[in-house]
Amino acid sequence: MTFKEQIQQGIPSKLPPKAAYDLAINHAPKRKEILSAEEKKLALKNALRYFEPQHHAELIQEFSEELEKYGRIYMYRFRPDYKMYARPIDEYPGKSIQAKAIMHMIQNNLDYAVAQHPHELITYGGNGAVFQNWAQYLLTMKYLSEMTDEQTLTMYSGHPMGLFPSHAEAPRVVVTNGMVIPNYSKPDDWEKMNALGVSQYGQMTAGSYMYIGPQGIVHGTTITVLNGFRKIKLNPEGNLFVTSGLGGMSGAQPKAGNIAGCITVCAEVNPKITKIRHEQGWINEIVTSTEELVKRVNSAKANKETVSIAYLGNVVDVWECFDKENIKIDLGSDQTSLHNPWAGGYYPVGISFEDANKMMAENPELFKEKVQETLRRHAAAINKHTAKGTYFFDYGNAFLLEASRAGADIMAENNIDFKYPSYVQDIMGPMCFDYGFGPFRWVCTSGKPEDLQKTDTIASQILEEMAKTAPNEIQQQMQDNIKWIKGAQENKLVVGSQARILYADAEGRIKIAEAFNQAIAKGEIGTVVLGRDHHDVSGTDSPYRETSNIYDGSRFTADMAIQNVIGDSFRGATWVSIHNGGGVGWGEVINGGFGMVLDGSKEASKRLASMLFWDVNNGISRRSWARNDEAIFAIKRAMEVQPLLKVTLPNIVDESLF
């Protein structure tokens, strides 16, 4: 059977042979026991409804074993035997080029070089899933291969509810992930609903088919590291950045450190992912003992090296050792998956990786106790370094939130705020998001590196032209982005699809996208998919990260994210998504994303201008209403450009009146 025939087949009517469990693959940890006997029966019923009744007797035993052994029903038997990667768009079966582009993006999210736990359909973050099981994948791909431009596929937390009649200007796919009733957003609620097969954690770009590997966050991390050093008035050269996490998003940190030009030490407890990141060139060296690490860092400091070092072990050991050895840490952070602290997002110190995974599944209460103990030690060690001059920032991974819940010493004197800022509060918010700069991205669906190179050139030329007349307030952002895009090829950022990310404002996004569309129309490049990280100006309401620099009391509201996805859907997005529980945890954030296919048509030009303008300025307007000076500047500028835009501006109260 050919690849196209397998896609069109969907769930096979004849059962494929039982699949062997591949030990060479980085697998998700076993999830904790959460279901009662009756709920396990319900989970099996829910799984079996994808299959014809004659197969139930055989599959019920198999699915029951998976549930007991892994805590989830993944349906490993139905994992396709073809290689999983983003094929050139013409290799997909289908009636709609938009649907084929979405298939390209889905397969990229599950590429072994991209996905964290590919056999469990988890892209990054320990639980950021594209689908809950392989039946959902097979059925979704089948629907996409049948779809016309007069239909829309609705996705309920990985489950393809079906194709519904719509129209050519409607989104081809609408995705929701984890959109549960607010009172049921505690971590155990996710565990239970996910085990039952009725909800999933889509992270941000995992469940919205827009993940492009660690490159997706490298640029933002590079900007953060550069501006972190600028904030403390240090040149990165020869100075030290210490952090942890080499998984999906966090794997970007050492690469960003190299681009910024500093010494990076990034701790990771998982040997497999450490090896993968080293093989991919995202880290330069692996060190396995603190003694060796101390020698290597001292040597790098003495020689003012630019180097990234992975420490295979717990980051707490690094912080404590560097304190004892008086090694100055200039910048410090953490990017472990602390939104998922009890299921593999963060590991206790002093316990082996294997033993910790066993404890997580078999004694979850003890595991939680050990994690919280570690968080208290972690925070105490950080406090010792910040007393010596280290600039520490929370990387939006819920580190400070979970440390506070563990009773760590991280609260400010008012006992309301944290003593350390979020990187969005101090860096990304006022310097990027408020001005409308965020992680615009594109994917060349031809799969040709030369197409990506052409788009890099187009984007670079447009930015250089824009910089000539850009106001002083955004010149630094313009120059950082020009430098980034010019170095994109040499930094070898591509993992998986031929994709690129670039921090751009609405003007930049629209001009670059229109230039791409014209190049497609002329036959110079193939079809392009536009998108962004949800971690952007408008897409995400997250009180401890994306909207942490909102000070008018609206940090805990989610109107912006909901308005964003609704507005994108009728302004021309090819697909839209809205999720509960992105990078900082289930119940802690609402975030929305989009994808847009450029095919060289006049209709695509019209759609991109309308949707991209809204997608950015929705967020700027919310930020300006919160009295953020940079956003007030940006939205006034946007109103001058577009006479149809009329935004309510805040009146500023004289402080002396209080």
C-alpha positions, 0 to 999 in steps of 0.5 A, a space after each residue: 500500500 502506498 503512502 497516499 493509500 494509507 492516508 486515505 484508508 484511515 483506521 484500517 478495517 483489518 487489524 494491523 499486527 501488534 506493534 513492539 515497544 521501541 526502547 530506542 525511542 524517548 517515551 513519555 513516563 508512565 502516568 499515575 494511577 488516577 481512574 477507578 475501576 468503573 472509570 477504567 471501564 469507561 476509558 476502554 469503552 471510549 477507546 473502542 468506539 473508534 473500531 468495528 465491534 468484531 475487533 473489540 474482543 481482541 483490542 480490549 485486552 490490549 488497551 487494558 494492558 496499555 492503560 495499566 502499564 502506561 496510564 494511557 491508551 495510546 493504541 500503539 498497534 495503529 502507529 503507521 509504519 511509514 516514516 513520520 516527517 513533513 513531506 513535500 506538499 504534493 506528496 499528500 492526497 487530497 482535494 484542498 491545498 489548504 488541507 494538504 498543508 495542514 497534513 504537512 504541519 501535523 506530520 512535522 509535529 510528530 517527526 522523530 527529530 522534532 517530537 519529544 515522545 513521538 510514539 505517544 504523539 507528544 511534541 514537547 513539554 512532557 504532555 503537549 500532544 497533537 492527538 491522544 491516540 493513533 486512531 485520532 491521527 489516522 482518522 484526522 489524516 483521512 478527513 483532511 485527504 477528503 476535505 474540500 474548500 467548502 468544508 471545515 474539520 472540527 477537532 475536540 482535544 485531538 478527536 476529529 468530530 467530523 467534516 461540516 459544510 462551510 465555505 471557502 473563506 471559513 477556516 478549514 480546521 478549528 481546534 480546541 484543546 482542554 477547554 474544560 469548565 473552569 472549576 475542573 482545571 486542576 492538574 488531577 482533572 487533566 490526568 483523569 480526563 486525559 486517561 479517559 480519552 476525553 481531553 488533552 493538553 495541546 501545549 501551545 504549538 503542539 496541539 495547533 500543528 505549528 511547532 517547528 522544533 526548538 528554532 521556534 523559541 531560539 529567536 525569542 530566547 536569543 532576544 531574552 539573553 541579549 537583553 538580559 545582558 544589556 539590562 545588567 550592562 554586561 557584554 555576553 562574551 565570557 560571561 555565564 548563563 545558567 539554566 536547565 531543561 533540554 526538552 522541546 522548547 527548553 532545548 533552544 536555550 544553549 543554541 540561543 546562548 551561542 548566538 548571543 555569545 555567552 557561556 551557557 550551562 544547561 542541566 538536564 536529567 534525561 540522557 536520551 534528550 541530552 544525546 539528541 540535542 548534542 547530535 543536533 548541534 544545539 549543545 557543544 559539550 556534555 559534562 557528567 560531574 560537577 567537578 568537571 563542570 567547574 573546571 570547564 566553566 573556569 576555563 571558558 571564562 578565562 578564555 572568554 569562550 562562546 560555548 554551550 555545556 550540557 550538565 547531565 544531572 540535576 540543576 540544583 547540584 549546579 547552583 549549589 556547587 557554583 555557590 560553594 566554588 564561588 563561580 559568578 553566574 551573571 544570568 540565571 533562569 530555569 526552563 524545565 516543564 514546571 507546568 507539569 511538575 508531578 508527571 515528568 516536568 521537573 525531577 527531584 535532586 539526589 534520585 536517579 532519573 530511572 528511580 524518579 520515573 518509577 516513584 512518579 508512577 508508583 508513589 506519586 505522593 512521595 514524588 510530589 514531596 521530593 519535587 517540592 523539597 527540591 524546589 525549596 533547595 533550588 530557590 535557596 541556592 538561587 537566592 545565594 547567587 542573587 545576593 552576589 549579583 546574579 540577575 535571575 528571571 522566571 522563564 514563564 515555565 511556572 518555576 516561581 509559581 510552583 516554588 511558592 506553592 512548595 513554600 520556597 523563599 521566593 516571595 517579595 516583601 509585600 508577600 503578594 509578588 515574587 521577588 524575581 521578575 518574569 522575563 516578560 515583565 522585564 524584557 519581552 513585554 515592554 521591549 517586544 510585545 507592547 510594540 507589537 513584535 512577536 514570533 511570526 513564522 513560516 514554513 516552505 511546504 515544498 520541503 526545499 531548502 532553497 525555498 527557505 533561503 529565498 524567503 530569508 532573503 526576501 524577509 531580510 530585504 524588507 526589514 532593511 528597507 523598513 529600518 530606514 524609516 522606522 521610529 527610534 523607539 523600535 530601531 533596536 528591535 529592527 536591528 536585532 531581527 535583521 541580524 537574526 535573519 541574516 545569520 539564520 542559515 549559518 546557525 543551522 536552525 532547521 529541525 524537521 520542516 523548512 521553517 523560519 521564525 522572525 520577531 516582527 510587528 504587524 507592518 513587518 508581518 504583512 509586508 513579508 507575507 505579501 512578498 512571499 505571496 507574490 513570489 509564489 504567484 511568480 513561481 519562484 517558491 512553492 506554497 508557504 504556511 504562515 503562523 506564529 507561536 501562541 507566545 505572542 502579542 495577542 494570542 495568550 492570556 497568561 498572568 505569570 508570562 505573556 500578560 505578566 506586564 499588565 498591571 490594571 488588574 486584568 491579568 487573570 482575564 482571557 478576553 484577549 485570547 478568545 477575541 483573538 481566535 474568533 477574529 482570526 477565524 473570520 478574517 482569513 485564517 486557514 486554521 485556528 486553535 484555542 487551548 487551556 493550559 499552554 506553557 505554564 500549566 493546565 488552568 493557568 492560561 488560555 492561548 490561541 493560534 492560527 495557520 494561514 496558507 499562502 498560494 499566490 492568489 489575490 484572495 490570499 493577499 486580501 486575507 493576510 492583510 486583514 488577519 495579520 493586522 488584527 492578530 497583532 493589534 488586538 493585543 497592542 490595544 489591550 496592552 495600551 488600555 492597561 496604560 503600557 506606554 510602549 503599547 500606547 505609542 504603537 497603537 497610535 501609530 497603527 491608527 495613523 496607518 489604518 484610518 478604519 482602526 479606532 481604539 479606545 485610549 486610556 486617560 492617565 490619572 495624576 498620581 498626586 490626586 491619591 
